[in-house]
């Protein structure tokens, strides 16, 4: 089955990505292979992200060009800021659809194995010291990922707590600065440190951090379960569930693209439900 017979990505994703891709200057002269279509390259990137296959194993019969072309286009668009803008564009549409909920945000982290080592890797304390990375996630009350960072697996969750919130680009909300801070922030006992609580107090964010040895385990997770679900969504992208890419410059756009796809799925559900007319 060729790409012409069945597209590997949703048309809505391409509609959002296409305007963000910078124009390339026309070729200087004849000769050479024709450039792979941008949509085909995007389909190749999403295929690798979803299936976890090696870049060089991307099937030519899919019509996406070579794996090297998809990898190069991923890095090229990362340098042009395409993935960050895509993530923000989808968040803006979710805000306009009144889906984003800043009243109770959650943070959490998950460690994954890095088969080939590389940047942002370290010995994992939960995987017998094998090389791994850790993803740090900030999501809204509905579990929609607002921001994702990566670090070495031996980085304590609390060490990325402030950077995760401070580097959150936020979502534009009419005039003024983009909204970056939730009303309340929920976190597990891994963030039960004075520096984390002090930061939230200084920023005027409600503190909902579980206390070690104090909170009743039976009540834990009544609100934070949404971020656990978001972690599960993220790890379903097999290229992220088991890390093979050695470079941060490759891992970072894949994380951002995965978060964008998760949010886009929710946006499509919202648009689909709003288009259904109730029966008379």
Buried (B, 14 or more C-beta within 10 A) or exposed (E): EEBEEEBBBBEBBBEBBEEBBEEEEEEEEEEEEEEBEBBBBBBBBBBBBBEBBEBEEBEEEBBBBBBEBBBBBBEBBBEEEBBBBBBBBBBBBBBEEEBBBBEBBBBBBBBBBBBEEBBBBBEBEEEEEBBBBBBBBBBBBBBBBBBBBBBBBBBBBBBBBBEBBEEBBBBBBEEEEBBBBBEBBBBBBBBBBEEBBEBBEEBEBBBBBBEEEEBEEEEEBEBBEBBBEBBEBBBEBBBBBEBBBBEBEBBBBBBBBBBBBBBBBBBEEBEEEEEEEEEE
